[in-house]
Amino acid sequence: MAPHTSSLTKINIISRDQGSDKVPLLPAKNGHAGSAEVPDGYNGASFASAVFSLTTSVVGAGIMGLPAAVKTLGVIPGVLVIAIVGLLADAGVEIMLKFSNTGKIVSYGGLMADSFGRVGRIILQACVTVNNFGILVVYLIIIGDVMSGSTSGTVHHSGVLEEWAGGQTWWNSRLSVFVFTTLVILAPLASFKHVDALRLSSAISVALAVLFVVVMVMVTIAKLAIGNVAMPRLFPNIENGWSLLEVFEVIPIVVTAYICHQSVHPIINELTMPSQAFGVVRTSLAVCTAIYVAMSVFGFILFGDNTMTDVLSNFDTNLGVPYSTVLCDIVRVGYALHLVLVFPILHFTLRLNLDGLLFPASRPISMDNRRFTLITAGIMSLIFFGAYMIPSIDVAFQFTGATAGMCIGFIFPSIVCLRDIHEISTKREKVVSWIMVVLAIAVGIVAITSDILDIFVNKSSTTPSGHVDGFIH
């Protein structure tokens, strides 16, 4: 039986459970999905490891922009927006899974190809490639800023290593941090061939996200006890047209914080029991929503109107509580480690989609060591040089996240549902899909308008050089 099983794997036939029985699915449509996207038959991931992996892919850099979003919206509208967007994200992913199960599809590219042919697959893969590459460059820049410091105008924000060393040295310089982080930490993590191999790092990443919330809650309670925290604003303060624009401008921050759709298929494909897919998605998004609500509300309560666009910037000053310096270092180092552990999940999806674009008719990349090594090394090299050459994050990254990101997260799942080639969409799903399309278009318009105003009106910003301001997930 061993040779026969191996041959089934090589022609890309996978199996999934239905109840207690395992039944083979049809081979993926090579003309549509691209066999490079098809999994290699590995299915050893547990429910918990899948939840950790998906949660890790959701909770990225965008979490640090949520307190500022709640500052602009007010606590009550802010919490409502976070919850509603979470529900819409869940609806979009469940639509993807529903159509994937019906069409016997194992990739996001295959899902788009099933409804829109080869062009649909190529557009999806291009969006994922651009979006994930931009995000990973941003992650490396942020890690460099946190550890080696950054300068915005005349204001210098000291890095953790710079503070520990008492000043700039060769070993805590930006270049040294980039080289060490890329070669010693990120490259080995990005070299795993299965998402499930990252289950431990994913669990640690989720734990670090929870640590942010715990530290925020502890500091907030301590300051409440001594009466140093003012009553937070419950509703937005709209005084003029500019204030109204700012209210709508924060919506993309919340929307892009939930984009994980490009990682769903690779994670679900590795489940030991694929019937648990919907449970994994709901559990993961519920955990993310709880983290987001706690982080945003307590962050706004703690810093009030001084909450910066990237709340991490509030942690390079005295918090006014005992052991303030230690707590600030825990948050900043923990945040950097969190991004390090999120990195390989997004890199995995980037590599898979880039390989699908370049080699659509080849066998799965995890079964071709030479192709796997070359593409992995190529991506890591480009990310390194991109992060090193770009001194700060500008509006181009905001634009990428609010366009390609919106397509991946909201528009593509919605148009698959609305096209409904299998005639399985319910009336409710179509209504939700129209809502997501309209929301995504509105978000894109607001983001582009904001970028134009930032460029030509030269609107002042508190975002430090190199820190993401929320439009990148």
PyMOL commands that set and color helices and strands:
alter all, ss='L'
color gray80, all
select helices_A, chain A and resi 2-10+30-33+35-37+47-58+61-73+75-102+108-148+160-165+170-172+174-189+195-225+241-249+251-256+261-268+274-306+311-316+324-358+365-367+369-389+395-419+427-456
alter helices_A, ss='H'
color red, helices_A
select strands_A, chain A and resi 15-18+21-24+150-152+155-157
alter strands_A, ss='S'
color yellow, strands_A
deselect
rebuild
show_as cartoon
